Amino acid sequence: MAKKIKVFHFSNRNFTETHQLSSSFEYLFIPLNKGWQIQKENRKDFFSEDVLAKEKRSIFIFDQLQETDFFRKLIEQLPNYQILYDVKQTLSPLFLEVLHRKFAIGLDFGQMERVFSYINEEYAVKQSGYKLSHDFLQVSPFFKGEVRKIGNAFIEISSEHEETFQQAFVWRMTHQLPKGEQHVFFPEVMRLSGAVEVVFKVFLLHEQTQELLDVVEASLEEIQQEKPILLESKEENANISVSLYLKGTGEVQIGQVHVRRAIASRQSMISGGANLLDHEENGDGIFYYFNPGDFKPPLAIYFSGYRPLEGFEGLGMMSKMGCPFMLIADPRLEGGNFYLSTEKLEKRLVEIIQEKLDFLGFTNQELVLSGLSMGTFGALYFASYLSPKCVIIGKPLTNLGLIAENGRIHRTQEFATAYDMMCYNVKGISDEKIKEMDEMFWQRFRQGDYNQTIFAIAYMKQDDYDAIAFPMLYDFLKEHSPNSHLLYRGFIGHHNDNSPAINNWFVKQYRNLMWTNYQRIIGKIV
């Protein structure tokens, strides 16, 4: 049986509506009118750092916040994003700043059932999502135009329907929408030419009878304005069927079509998650999440590896570090586009990281970038912009064209996404395009300053994805950054032959760095 999440409610009144909380939670009422604030010994026992350290998943509700040193210190010890307070309280700017730095959430406590509903929809929801596969497209026989499938990277459609909207195609696959759940529909789409109008229609069908329950429409303009397109069936389990409709003449490009579990705050995947979108392309984007931890150095950033499932990787591991951290994830293509984007989006991500350093009062020498497999590309690539204190990576991949080239001989049944990446980034898979794809990393990496950076790299000696990534990194750093520090270890085997050893070495480097440079002790992680 899963352990319940505790909800601590500090209030002068006990509520009878607690049955509205999901069975995922355990409600604990803490009365303010029983003198608990002045019972120093009990207060010390309950709110000691050792006790609060065990409440990292707990939710804390405050009907009334008293502007005392005790309450301020208590707030500072509580987990970020998990403090709820009554927005109608009158609080000083100084105390509001304390709440802001903890990313506390202000709600109207006039109707507590809405507060409990918010908790259900924000904290009982596990990150989840999926993509509609382009392999299941069925073109309408009445569609006048042309549909071109570019691998699984995107679909290009030419439309010639002047007067009315016409169905172009339907995804011949269904996914369930459980009753009472909210999901977000998010397609990657852009108009390539002409004035063609675009509308997605999502049909919600009764799970058993296939009766039409609802139709949700999303126009290109609504999608580009980043309005959340919510899917919900309140009374019955439903199946989702998606169709694309076009009107007018022109060309449209469709990338991945995402369906993600929604949370109450409308943030991305988890409380505090955000989606950095690229409207220069087809509206795709990169997830990021920031947690200020204990506000003490360093800021550790983890780039997710290849991940067909939607969402962040490494939340548990990084939260155990204790320090401020960021998670960055790439939900594009089947499991990621190795963090390559337009120059505008890349620079915006760098600005966001720099903003978090400024928020914490840190320098770039208090920044750590890290990742495994696909995540190594992101860590190394953005190190060229940020000149961090340390880069910790396992199974480095830098030559993306070579990865695609190796697939024909070395991995005939694995990682066809490499070909989609070629189509997505350099629009082809010729020998010239392979070289162009490889150069995308090195052109950026050669511009970095690494003379004060530590590189800790674990690699596979017979890597069947990119066997020359480590030797090329070693040679480059030796020649161009002789003052950088390089720690490395090679393991026998192909790319995925010994992930446990790579992961253990990865965590060991984090543990050594944290103690040597920041006097932090990290407990068991893997």
Backbone torsions as a table, in degrees:
resi	resn	phi	psi	omega
1	MET	NA	131.6	-177.3
2	ALA	-67.0	141.0	178.3
3	LYS	-69.7	134.6	-176.7
4	LYS	-77.1	151.1	176.3
5	ILE	-87.6	127.7	-179.1
6	LYS	-79.8	140.3	174.2
7	VAL	-118.3	105.8	178.3
8	PHE	-88.9	121.1	-177.1
9	HIS	-114.9	109.5	178.7
10	PHE	-91.3	113.4	-173.1
11	SER	-159.7	162.2	172.7
12	ASN	-90.2	-3.3	-177.5
13	ARG	-138.3	137.9	176.5
14	ASN	-90.3	136.9	-174.0
15	PHE	-102.5	142.4	178.1
16	THR	-89.2	-9.9	-176.0
17	GLU	-82.1	9.4	-174.1
18	THR	-64.6	-17.3	176.4
19	HIS	-63.9	-15.4	178.8
20	GLN	-75.6	-13.9	175.0
21	LEU	-71.3	144.3	177.9
22	SER	-62.2	157.1	177.1
23	SER	-65.6	-6.5	177.5
24	SER	-74.0	-12.5	-172.2
25	PHE	-115.8	153.8	170.8
26	GLU	-118.5	117.5	-175.4
27	TYR	-86.9	130.8	179.2
28	LEU	-129.3	113.7	-178.7
29	PHE	-89.3	128.7	177.9
30	ILE	-119.6	105.0	-175.3
31	PRO	-73.1	136.8	177.1
32	LEU	-85.2	-16.5	-174.1
33	ASN	-97.5	15.9	-179.8
34	LYS	-107.2	13.0	176.6
35	GLY	75.0	17.0	-177.2
36	TRP	-65.6	-24.5	-178.0
37	GLN	-65.7	-29.8	-174.0
38	ILE	-99.8	-2.7	176.0
39	GLN	-84.9	82.9	-167.0
40	LYS	-59.6	-40.9	-176.7
41	GLU	-66.0	-47.3	178.7
42	ASN	-62.4	-40.6	-179.2
43	ARG	-62.1	-42.0	-179.6
44	LYS	-63.8	-40.9	-179.7
45	ASP	-64.5	-46.0	-174.0
46	PHE	-73.4	-37.9	-172.8
47	PHE	-108.6	23.7	175.5
48	SER	-69.7	158.9	-179.2
49	GLU	-60.7	-35.6	-179.7
50	ASP	-63.5	-40.8	180.0
51	VAL	-70.3	-47.4	-177.2
52	LEU	-65.4	-26.6	178.2
53	ALA	-62.5	-22.6	179.4
54	LYS	-88.5	-1.0	-176.1
55	GLU	-112.0	36.9	-175.7
56	LYS	-66.0	-23.9	179.9
57	ARG	-98.1	-5.8	-172.6
58	SER	-73.4	155.9	178.3
59	ILE	-108.4	141.0	-176.7
60	PHE	-124.8	118.7	-178.7
61	ILE	-109.3	132.3	179.3
62	PHE	-123.2	110.7	172.2
63	ASP	-68.7	-44.4	-177.6
64	GLN	-132.7	120.6	176.5
65	LEU	-101.5	122.3	178.9
66	GLN	-96.3	131.3	-174.3
67	GLU	-81.7	71.9	178.0
68	THR	-119.0	163.8	177.0
69	ASP	-59.6	-37.1	-179.3
70	PHE	-61.9	-48.9	-179.0
71	PHE	-65.3	-38.7	179.0
72	ARG	-62.2	-46.5	179.9
73	LYS	-65.9	-36.3	178.1
74	LEU	-63.4	-48.1	179.4
75	ILE	-57.7	-41.3	-177.5
76	GLU	-65.6	-23.3	-179.8
77	GLN	-89.6	-14.7	-173.7
78	LEU	-79.3	157.4	-177.9
79	PRO	-67.4	143.6	-179.8
80	ASN	-66.9	148.7	178.7
81	TYR	69.9	4.0	-174.3
82	GLN	-122.8	22.7	176.9
83	ILE	-112.6	125.0	177.8
84	LEU	-115.8	134.1	178.7
85	TYR	-137.7	159.6	-179.0
86	ASP	-76.5	116.3	-175.8
87	VAL	-67.2	-15.9	-179.7
88	LYS	-82.9	-6.3	176.0
89	GLN	-65.4	147.0	173.8
90	THR	-93.3	111.8	-177.0
91	LEU	-126.6	149.6	-179.8
92	SER	-71.0	155.0	176.6
93	PRO	-56.2	-34.2	-179.8
94	LEU	-64.8	-43.1	-179.0
95	PHE	-73.8	-34.2	175.2
96	LEU	-62.4	-33.3	177.4
97	GLU	-66.7	-36.8	175.5
98	VAL	-60.6	-44.0	178.2
99	LEU	-65.9	-40.5	-179.5
100	HIS	-61.1	-42.2	-178.1
101	ARG	-68.2	-19.0	176.1
102	LYS	-98.3	4.9	-178.5
103	PHE	53.3	42.6	176.1
104	ALA	-68.3	154.6	-173.8
105	ILE	-111.9	120.3	177.8
106	GLY	-90.6	123.9	179.3
107	LEU	-129.1	159.4	174.5
108	ASP	-82.2	114.1	-177.7
109	PHE	-87.2	11.0	179.4
110	GLY	-60.2	-33.8	176.6
111	GLN	-125.0	98.6	-173.6
112	MET	-64.7	-24.2	178.7
113	GLU	-62.1	-30.8	177.2
114	ARG	-71.7	-33.8	177.1
115	VAL	-65.6	-45.0	179.1
116	PHE	-65.6	-36.6	176.7
117	SER	-63.7	-40.0	177.3
118	TYR	-60.0	-44.6	-179.6
119	ILE	-61.6	-43.6	178.4
120	ASN	-57.9	-45.2	-172.8
121	GLU	-82.6	-15.7	-178.1
122	GLU	-99.8	-39.2	-168.2
123	TYR	-114.0	-14.7	177.8
124	ALA	-93.8	-1.0	-175.3
125	VAL	-96.8	125.0	174.3
126	LYS	-86.9	143.2	-179.9
127	GLN	-62.2	131.5	-179.7
128	SER	-159.7	158.3	178.8
129	GLY	173.5	169.8	-179.9
130	TYR	-154.1	171.2	177.5
131	LYS	-117.8	146.3	172.8
132	LEU	-79.1	126.8	-174.8
133	SER	-77.7	132.6	175.9
134	HIS	-68.9	-11.1	178.1
135	ASP	-71.4	-12.5	-175.4
136	PHE	-111.5	24.9	177.6
137	LEU	-76.3	139.7	171.8
138	GLN	-127.8	115.8	-178.2
139	VAL	-76.4	137.2	179.2
140	SER	-67.3	136.6	178.1
141	PRO	-67.5	-14.9	-178.4
142	PHE	-96.8	-0.1	-177.2
143	PHE	-78.2	127.8	177.2
144	LYS	-99.4	103.5	-178.7
145	GLY	161.6	-163.0	-176.4
146	GLU	-132.8	137.6	177.7
147	VAL	-119.9	124.3	-179.4
148	ARG	-119.4	125.6	179.4
149	LYS	-100.1	117.1	180.0
150	ILE	-99.8	86.4	-174.4
151	GLY	54.6	-136.4	170.6
152	ASN	-108.8	16.7	-179.4
153	ALA	-77.6	-51.1	178.6
154	PHE	-163.7	169.1	176.6
155	ILE	-115.2	134.0	174.0
156	GLU	-112.7	130.4	-175.9
157	ILE	-125.8	130.4	172.0
158	SER	-104.2	125.0	-176.8
159	SER	-111.3	144.4	177.5
160	GLU	-132.1	25.8	-179.0
161	HIS	-94.9	109.7	-173.2
162	GLU	-84.1	-42.1	-164.1
163	GLU	-92.7	-47.7	-172.6
164	THR	-130.2	162.9	175.4
165	PHE	-70.1	136.6	179.9
166	GLN	-130.0	136.1	176.9
167	GLN	-64.5	125.5	176.5
168	ALA	-86.6	-49.5	177.3
169	PHE	-161.6	169.4	177.8
170	VAL	-130.6	145.9	172.4
171	TRP	-83.0	113.2	-177.2
172	ARG	-82.9	62.4	176.7
173	MET	-154.0	149.0	179.9
174	THR	-125.1	146.3	174.5
175	HIS	-128.2	149.1	-176.2
176	GLN	-84.3	141.9	170.2
177	LEU	-115.2	100.2	-178.3
178	PRO	-62.0	144.3	-178.3
179	LYS	-60.1	140.9	178.3
180	GLY	84.8	-13.0	179.1
181	GLU	-90.3	148.8	172.9
182	GLN	-110.2	132.7	175.5
183	HIS	-122.3	155.2	178.2
184	VAL	-108.4	128.0	177.1
185	PHE	-95.2	123.2	-176.1
186	PHE	-139.6	99.2	176.5
187	PRO	-93.3	144.7	171.9
188	GLU	-89.0	118.3	-173.8
189	VAL	-152.0	144.5	173.8
190	MET	-150.1	150.4	175.8
191	ARG	-87.2	123.4	-178.3
192	LEU	-87.8	-36.2	-178.6
193	SER	-160.7	163.5	176.5
194	GLY	74.1	-166.7	-178.4
195	ALA	-118.5	28.8	-177.3
196	VAL	-62.1	136.0	176.9
197	GLU	-94.7	144.3	-173.3
198	VAL	-126.0	130.5	174.0
199	VAL	-138.5	127.2	168.9
200	PHE	-92.5	138.4	173.6
201	LYS	-119.8	126.9	178.5
202	VAL	-109.9	115.0	-178.8
203	PHE	-95.4	125.4	175.9
204	LEU	-99.3	116.4	-174.2
205	LEU	-115.1	137.9	178.1
206	HIS	-54.2	133.8	-173.6
207	GLU	-57.2	-36.6	-175.1
208	GLN	-101.3	-45.3	-175.0
209	THR	-90.9	-14.7	-175.2
210	GLN	63.6	17.8	173.6
211	GLU	-64.4	139.9	179.7
212	LEU	-73.0	118.0	-179.3
213	LEU	-94.5	-35.8	-176.9
214	ASP	-167.6	157.4	173.1
215	VAL	-128.8	123.5	178.3
216	VAL	-108.5	125.3	-178.9
217	GLU	-108.5	145.9	179.0
218	ALA	-139.7	116.1	178.6
219	SER	-87.1	163.6	178.0
220	LEU	-58.2	-40.2	-178.4
221	GLU	-65.0	-42.2	178.4
222	GLU	-63.9	-39.1	179.4
223	ILE	-65.4	-44.3	-178.9
224	GLN	-68.0	-26.0	176.8
225	GLN	-81.6	1.5	176.8
226	GLU	61.6	31.6	174.2
227	LYS	-75.4	129.6	-180.0
228	PRO	-66.3	129.0	179.3
229	ILE	-102.3	101.9	-170.5
230	LEU	-93.4	138.1	174.7
231	LEU	-115.4	128.0	-179.6
232	GLU	-153.8	136.7	171.8
233	SER	-123.2	104.8	-169.6
234	LYS	-73.5	-33.0	-170.7
235	GLU	-106.5	-28.5	-173.0
236	GLU	-132.9	149.1	168.3
237	ASN	-63.1	139.1	-176.8
238	ALA	-129.2	154.9	168.5
239	ASN	-101.7	145.7	-177.7
240	ILE	-104.5	129.5	172.8
241	SER	-127.0	132.2	-173.0
242	VAL	-119.4	134.4	176.2
243	SER	-131.0	153.9	176.3
244	LEU	-111.3	131.5	179.1
245	TYR	-120.2	139.0	-179.3
246	LEU	-129.2	150.8	176.0
247	LYS	-143.2	132.3	-179.3
248	GLY	100.7	-173.9	-177.3
249	THR	-112.1	135.6	178.6
250	GLY	153.9	-174.1	-178.3
251	GLU	-121.0	143.5	-179.1
252	VAL	-131.9	145.0	175.0
253	GLN	-117.5	130.7	177.8
254	ILE	-114.1	124.5	174.7
255	GLY	-93.2	-133.0	178.7
256	GLN	-79.6	145.9	176.8
257	VAL	-112.6	112.4	-172.3
258	HIS	-102.2	143.8	168.4
259	VAL	-128.2	118.3	-173.1
260	ARG	-125.6	147.5	175.9
261	ARG	-66.5	130.8	-179.4
262	ALA	-87.8	150.6	171.8
263	ILE	-120.6	164.9	-169.8
264	ALA	-59.7	-37.5	-176.5
265	SER	-77.8	-6.2	-177.1
266	ARG	63.6	19.4	172.7
267	GLN	-81.5	177.1	-171.1
268	SER	-93.1	112.3	170.7
269	MET	73.4	-50.9	-179.3
270	ILE	-137.1	161.9	178.6
271	SER	-60.6	119.1	-176.0
272	GLY	101.3	-10.5	179.7
273	GLY	-75.3	146.9	-180.0
274	ALA	-136.7	156.3	-178.9
275	ASN	-119.5	113.9	179.8
276	LEU	-91.7	107.5	-171.4
277	LEU	-96.8	151.8	-177.3
278	ASP	-117.3	94.9	-177.7
279	HIS	-81.8	-4.2	172.2
280	GLU	-74.1	-25.4	175.9
281	GLU	-99.8	-129.2	-176.8
282	ASN	-107.0	28.1	177.9
283	GLY	82.2	13.2	177.4
284	ASP	-75.6	178.5	-176.4
285	GLY	-171.0	-174.6	-177.3
286	ILE	-126.8	136.0	174.7
287	PHE	-81.9	146.3	167.2
288	TYR	-145.3	153.1	-179.3
289	TYR	-140.6	134.9	-179.8
290	PHE	-123.3	132.1	175.0
291	ASN	-131.2	119.4	-175.7
292	PRO	-74.1	-2.5	175.5
293	GLY	52.6	-129.2	179.8
294	ASP	-97.3	10.8	175.9
295	PHE	66.9	15.2	179.0
296	LYS	-112.2	147.1	-176.2
297	PRO	-58.5	153.2	2.0
298	PRO	-97.7	176.9	165.0
299	LEU	-92.6	114.3	-177.9
300	ALA	-103.2	128.8	-178.5
301	ILE	-116.9	131.1	179.5
302	TYR	-118.3	122.5	175.9
303	PHE	-92.3	123.5	-178.7
304	SER	-61.6	151.4	172.8
305	GLY	-81.8	-173.3	178.1
306	TYR	-58.6	127.1	-170.0
307	ARG	-148.2	98.0	176.4
308	PRO	-61.3	-32.2	175.9
309	LEU	-72.5	143.2	178.4
310	GLU	-74.2	142.5	173.4
311	GLY	126.8	-175.2	-176.2
312	PHE	-92.2	151.7	175.2
313	GLU	-117.3	143.3	172.3
314	GLY	90.3	11.1	-177.1
315	LEU	-61.7	-46.7	-179.9
316	GLY	-63.0	-45.1	-179.1
317	MET	-61.3	-48.2	-175.1
318	MET	-72.2	-32.5	178.8
319	SER	-66.8	-27.5	178.4
320	LYS	-73.1	-14.4	176.6
321	MET	-66.5	-30.2	-179.9
322	GLY	88.4	-25.0	-176.0
323	CYS	-86.7	169.9	171.7
324	PRO	-58.8	143.5	179.9
325	PHE	-149.8	160.6	172.7
326	MET	-128.4	145.7	169.5
327	LEU	-113.1	135.1	176.7
328	ILE	-126.3	130.8	-176.2
329	ALA	-133.6	148.5	-177.6
330	ASP	-118.0	102.5	-176.7
331	PRO	-90.4	11.8	-175.7
332	ARG	-81.3	165.9	-177.0
333	LEU	51.2	-151.4	-176.9
334	GLU	-72.9	-40.6	-177.9
335	GLY	-147.5	13.4	177.7
336	GLY	137.4	150.9	177.5
337	ASN	-110.8	26.4	176.5
338	PHE	57.2	28.7	172.6
339	TYR	69.4	8.9	174.3
340	LEU	-74.4	135.5	-178.4
341	SER	-148.8	-173.9	171.4
342	THR	-69.5	158.9	179.1
343	GLU	-57.9	-37.7	-179.3
344	LYS	-62.6	-45.1	-179.0
345	LEU	-69.4	-40.0	178.3
346	GLU	-59.9	-45.0	-179.1
347	LYS	-68.0	-32.3	177.1
348	ARG	-66.9	-38.9	177.0
349	LEU	-64.5	-40.2	176.4
350	VAL	-61.9	-41.5	178.3
351	GLU	-61.8	-40.5	-179.9
352	ILE	-64.3	-43.2	177.5
353	ILE	-62.1	-42.5	179.1
354	GLN	-64.8	-37.1	177.0
355	GLU	-62.8	-38.2	179.1
356	LYS	-69.0	-38.7	175.1
357	LEU	-61.0	-43.2	179.5
358	ASP	-65.3	-41.2	178.3
359	PHE	-57.6	-39.7	-178.9
360	LEU	-83.3	-15.6	-175.1
361	GLY	78.5	28.4	-177.9
362	PHE	-100.9	159.7	170.6
363	THR	-100.9	173.5	177.6
364	ASN	-68.0	-17.9	174.7
365	GLN	-80.8	5.9	172.0
366	GLU	-119.9	33.6	-178.3
367	LEU	-123.4	134.3	177.0
368	VAL	-123.9	129.2	175.3
369	LEU	-111.1	139.2	-175.0
370	SER	-151.5	162.7	177.1
371	GLY	174.6	165.1	178.2
372	LEU	-124.7	138.6	177.5
373	SER	55.4	-116.5	179.7
374	MET	-56.2	-33.9	179.8
375	GLY	-64.5	-22.5	178.3
376	THR	-66.4	-34.5	178.5
377	PHE	-61.6	-47.1	179.2
378	GLY	-61.7	-44.1	-178.4
379	ALA	-63.0	-45.4	-179.4
380	LEU	-70.0	-43.0	-176.7
381	TYR	-61.3	-46.5	-177.1
382	PHE	-82.6	-13.1	170.4
383	ALA	-62.5	-29.6	180.0
384	SER	-66.4	-26.4	176.4
385	TYR	-84.8	-32.5	-162.7
386	LEU	-110.6	-14.7	-179.1
387	SER	45.1	64.1	-174.9
388	PRO	-75.9	172.1	174.2
389	LYS	-65.9	-40.1	-174.4
390	CYS	-150.9	147.3	170.9
391	VAL	-122.8	118.4	-179.3
392	ILE	-114.4	117.6	-174.8
393	ILE	-140.9	155.2	175.3
394	GLY	-134.7	131.4	-177.4
395	LYS	63.8	64.0	-174.9
396	PRO	-64.3	141.3	175.3
397	LEU	-131.1	121.7	-178.6
398	THR	-129.2	-28.4	-174.6
399	ASN	-101.3	87.5	-171.7
400	LEU	-70.9	-31.0	175.0
401	GLY	-65.5	-40.9	178.1
402	LEU	-63.1	-37.1	178.3
403	ILE	-59.9	-43.2	177.1
404	ALA	-65.5	-42.7	-179.5
405	GLU	-63.1	-40.5	-179.6
406	ASN	-66.8	-23.2	-177.0
407	GLY	-62.1	-31.5	-176.6
408	ARG	-65.3	-33.2	-175.2
409	ILE	-110.2	-46.6	-170.4
410	HIS	-89.5	-26.2	-175.9
411	ARG	-138.6	63.1	-172.4
412	THR	-65.4	-21.7	-178.2
413	GLN	-113.0	10.9	-173.9
414	GLU	-131.1	146.4	166.1
415	PHE	57.5	52.5	173.8
416	ALA	-66.4	-13.0	175.6
417	THR	-56.1	-26.4	178.8
418	ALA	-58.1	-36.3	179.1
419	TYR	-73.4	-36.4	175.5
420	ASP	-62.6	-38.5	178.6
421	MET	-63.3	-37.6	176.7
422	MET	-61.8	-48.0	179.0
423	CYS	-63.1	-37.8	-175.7
424	TYR	-70.7	-40.1	-170.9
425	ASN	-100.8	-36.2	-176.3
426	VAL	-125.0	4.5	170.9
427	LYS	61.6	39.7	176.8
428	GLY	169.7	172.6	-178.8
429	ILE	-135.0	31.5	177.2
430	SER	-79.7	173.6	177.2
431	ASP	-59.5	-40.1	179.0
432	GLU	-64.1	-39.4	179.8
433	LYS	-69.7	-32.4	176.6
434	ILE	-62.6	-44.6	178.1
435	LYS	-64.6	-40.3	178.8
436	GLU	-62.6	-39.7	179.9
437	MET	-66.9	-43.6	176.2
438	ASP	-58.5	-40.4	-174.3
439	GLU	-70.9	-18.4	-178.9
440	MET	-60.0	-36.4	176.7
441	PHE	-75.6	-51.9	-170.3
442	TRP	-68.4	-32.0	176.7
443	GLN	-61.1	-38.0	179.0
444	ARG	-77.8	-44.4	-173.6
445	PHE	-65.4	-33.9	-179.1
446	ARG	-64.9	-16.0	-177.2
447	GLN	-87.4	-6.3	-174.8
448	GLY	-82.5	159.9	174.3
449	ASP	-110.7	113.2	-174.0
450	TYR	-117.9	16.4	-173.6
451	ASN	-67.2	-17.8	176.7
452	GLN	-115.9	21.6	-174.7
453	THR	-109.4	139.1	172.6
454	ILE	-97.0	129.7	174.2
455	PHE	-110.3	120.8	175.3
456	ALA	-114.7	113.3	-169.8
457	ILE	-129.6	124.6	169.1
458	ALA	-107.6	135.6	-175.5
459	TYR	-141.4	160.6	176.3
460	MET	-97.4	129.4	-172.4
461	LYS	-70.2	-26.0	178.2
462	GLN	-117.2	41.2	-176.7
463	ASP	-56.0	122.0	-177.2
464	ASP	-89.7	1.2	172.3
465	TYR	-94.5	-57.0	-176.5
466	ASP	-148.0	87.6	-175.9
467	ALA	-74.9	-16.0	-175.9
468	ILE	-102.4	3.2	-178.7
469	ALA	-60.0	-52.7	-178.4
470	PHE	-65.5	-48.1	178.5
471	PRO	-56.1	-38.6	179.5
472	MET	-68.8	-39.6	176.4
473	LEU	-63.5	-44.6	-179.7
474	TYR	-59.3	-48.9	-178.0
475	ASP	-65.1	-40.5	-178.6
476	PHE	-65.2	-47.6	-178.0
477	LEU	-65.8	-38.3	179.5
478	LYS	-62.2	-39.0	-176.4
479	GLU	-84.2	-41.2	-169.9
480	HIS	-105.7	-17.4	178.7
481	SER	-135.0	64.6	-174.4
482	PRO	-64.3	-18.5	179.8
483	ASN	-89.1	-5.7	175.9
484	SER	-72.9	158.8	179.3
485	HIS	-107.3	131.8	-177.9
486	LEU	-123.4	117.3	173.6
487	LEU	-111.3	133.0	-176.3
488	TYR	-152.4	157.0	174.9
489	ARG	-151.2	133.0	177.7
490	GLY	-103.1	144.6	177.8
491	PHE	-121.1	144.9	179.1
492	ILE	-69.6	134.5	172.8
493	GLY	129.3	174.6	177.5
494	HIS	-80.4	-178.6	-171.0
495	HIS	-54.5	-44.3	-174.4
496	ASN	-107.7	20.3	-175.2
497	ASP	-79.7	-26.0	-174.0
498	ASN	-146.4	55.5	179.9
499	SER	-60.2	-38.1	178.3
500	PRO	-57.3	-42.2	179.7
501	ALA	-65.8	-41.4	178.1
502	ILE	-61.6	-45.8	-178.0
503	ASN	-63.6	-41.5	179.1
504	ASN	-63.9	-42.7	179.0
505	TRP	-65.2	-39.7	178.1
506	PHE	-57.6	-51.0	-179.2
507	VAL	-65.6	-37.2	178.8
508	LYS	-60.3	-39.2	178.9
509	GLN	-66.8	-38.6	175.3
510	TYR	-61.3	-45.0	-178.2
511	ARG	-63.0	-42.6	179.4
512	ASN	-65.6	-43.7	-179.5
513	LEU	-62.3	-45.3	-176.9
514	MET	-62.8	-38.9	-179.5
515	TRP	-76.6	-45.6	-174.6
516	THR	-66.3	-40.7	-173.3
517	ASN	-100.8	-24.9	-172.8
518	TYR	-131.6	7.4	177.6
519	GLN	52.7	39.9	175.8
520	ARG	-103.4	140.3	174.8
521	ILE	-108.8	123.1	-179.6
522	ILE	-105.3	130.2	179.1
523	GLY	-79.2	-160.6	-177.3
524	LYS	-68.9	130.0	177.6
525	ILE	-118.1	-52.2	176.7
526	VAL	-127.5	NA	NA
